[in-house]
């Protein structure tokens, strides 16, 4: 795996980008996370196991509502771009709301011309770093919108409070109704504030678990009703238990 350098002017939009390559066939689970992921396969193919179909060579996966199973063919070489919440909206516009937790062809949510532009950049001759720089230059030209104050404010509260503040309280602090907040958030972030709160809370609990062997105490401290609630949430979001994730070094 090769980590690529993100342009300084895109660090508030792109969290990280990596180049991966498989040797043999690999089946794996992708956990729910706060990221929208753009993926491009230089070679090989990735399959969505639940839907029994190959992903488009240039596709995008929204913020997942639960874990998903995928399979990569042997010698699959991919560029994966992890966008921060709202990053897809800032580059491509309101189509972020149509993504939800789906894996779609980029052309399905942007345009065929946009897909062709990106394909031309990525399939051109040259080193991956050169292609990545040209792609980022294109992103910079496309970024022409900011998140609404409501979405920005909600993200702030969700992140700083680690998903523990109720959505009604966030809306009240922002001076809007819950319905208005949820509508703008879905359009610009691609999921509901409640679901993103679930992910922030779960990720915080996993981090805390790394410093403690007491699953029950960690669960209560991080806003779960009890240990069983934390375990069920982990199974739903990642397909495995918190203890196993800890052993895997999450």
N, C-alpha and C positions, 0 to 999 in steps of 0.2 A: 504493500500500500504506500502510495506517495501522496504526501500532503502538499497542496498547492498554495501559493501565496495570494492572499486576497488584497485587492487594491485598497489603499487607505480610504478612499472616498466611498467604498462599498461595504466597509466593515459594519455599518449599522443595518445592512440589508442581508449580506451573506455571512453566515457564522463560520463556515469552513467548506473546503472543496477537496476531494480526494480522487486519486486515480487508482483503481483496483484491477486485479487480474487473477482469474481462477486457473488452477492447473487442471483439476478434474471437475466432474459434476459436483455441485455443492447445493444442498438443500438447507435452508435456514429460516429463522423467524425474524421478522422486523417488528420491534416493539413500537407502541404508540410513543410519539415524542412531539415536541413543540415545533418541529421543522416541517416545511414543505420542501420536497426534494425533486430537483430536476436531474434526470439521468440520461446519459448518452452512451450507447454501446458502439465502440470502434470495431469490435469483433464479437462473435458469439451472440447469445440471446439470454434474456431473463424471462422466466415464466411465473405468472401469477397462479399458484397452485389451487386456491379456492375456486377461481373462475375458470381454471383449465384453459388458459390462453397465454400466448407470448405477449410481453409488453412491447410497446412501440419502441423502435430504435432511439427515438428522441421523445421522451415522455416526462410526465410530472406526476408525483404522488402527493396528495394533500395531507393535512394533519390527520393521522390515523385515529379512529375512535377505539381501536383495539389492535392487538397484534395480528400480523398477516404472514402466511407462509409463502416463500418464494423459492425458486430453483434456478441456478445459473448453469448454463452449459459449460463444458470444458473450454478453456482458453477464451473466456468472456472477459473482455477488457472494457472497463466502464469509467466514465467521468461522472461523479456524483457531486451535486452542488446543494448544500444544505442552507436553505433560506430561513432567516429569522421570522418570527410571527409578523405578518404584514409585508414581508419582503416581496412576495409574489405580486401583491396588489400594487406596490410602489413601482414595480417594473412593467407589469402587464395590464393593470387596471382592475376594474370591478369583477372580472371573470374569476377572481379568487374565490368568491362565494359559490361558484358552480363546481368547484373542485371537491369540497367536503373531504371525505376520506378515500376518494377514488384514485385509481391509477389510470391516467388517460394519456393519449397522444397529445403532445404540446399543441399540435395544429387544431385539436378539438376545442381548446380553450383560448387560443390566440388566433392564428391564421396560418394558412398554408405558406404564405410568403415569409412569415416569421420563421417557420420551421426550415424553409429552404435556406434562409440567410444563415441560420445557426449551423445547418448541415454543411454549407459551403465553407464556413470558418473551420469547423472541426475536422472535415475530411481533406482539407488542403494539405499540401506537403509541409513539412517542418516539424520541429520539436513540440512536444505537448505544452511546454511553457509558453512558446510563441502563440500557439492556438488559444491557450487560456487567456493570455493578455489581450488578444484581439476580441475574444468573446466578452471580456470584461469592459473593453472599450465600447462595445455595442450595448451592454447593459447600462453604462453611464449615459449614453445618448437616450435610452428609453426611460430612465428615471425622471419623471416630470410631475410626480404627485406625492403628497405626504398623507399620512394617516390622519383621520379626523381627530379633534381633541378628545372625543369620547373614547375612541379605540386606544389612543396613546395613553390616556389616563387609566383606562381599565388594565392595560398591559402593565403599567407602573404598579398598580395596587396588587395585581396577581403575582408579579415577580417579587416585589418587596415583602409581601405578606405570605409568600410561599403557598398560595392557593387557599389560605384559611379564611379570608374575608368573604362574607356572603355577597352574592351578586347584587342583592337589593341594597346592601350598604355601599357597594361601589357605585351603583347608579345614583344613589342619594348624594354621595360625596361629589359626584360629577354634575349634579343638578339636572339629571334627565330621568325619564322613566326607564324601568327595566326593559320594556319592549323596545324602546328606541335604541338603547345600548346594545341589546342582543342583535337587532337588525343591522346596525352599522358594523358591529363586530363580525358578524357572519359574512357580510359583504367584503370587508377589508382583510380579515384574518383567515377566513375560510372554515371556521368552526365556532362553536358557542363559547362564551366566557366561562360557563360552568365546566365544560369539558377541558378547557385549557387549565382551569384551576385544579382539576383532578390530576392532570399530568404534573403540574408544578408541585403539588402536595406529595404525590407518589415519589417523584425524583428526590425531593427533600428528605423523605423518610428513608429512601435507600442510602443516601449520603450519610444520614445520621446512624443508620444501622452499621455502616462501616466502622464507626467508633464505639459500637456497643454490641454485646452478644444477646441482649435482652430484647427479643422481638416485641413482647407485649408493651414494655415501657416506651419503646420507639414508636409504636403504633399510637399510643395515647398522646404522646408529646407532639405528634405530627398531625393530629386532628381526626384520627380514626376512632370509631366507637370501641373497638377492641382488636386483639391480635387477628382474629378470624376475618374481620373486615379488611384489614391490611393485606392479608394473604389472598383473599378473593379479588381485591383490586389489582394486585400484582399478577395474578393468573390471567385476569381479563386484559390487562394492558401489555403484558409481556409473554404470556403463555407459560410462565414458570413461577416458582415461589421466591419470596424475598431472600431466603437463606441460600438458595441455589445461585441467585444473582450475585449475592455477596461472595460466594466461592469463586464465581466466574470473574470477579473483579469489576463489577459494574461501577 
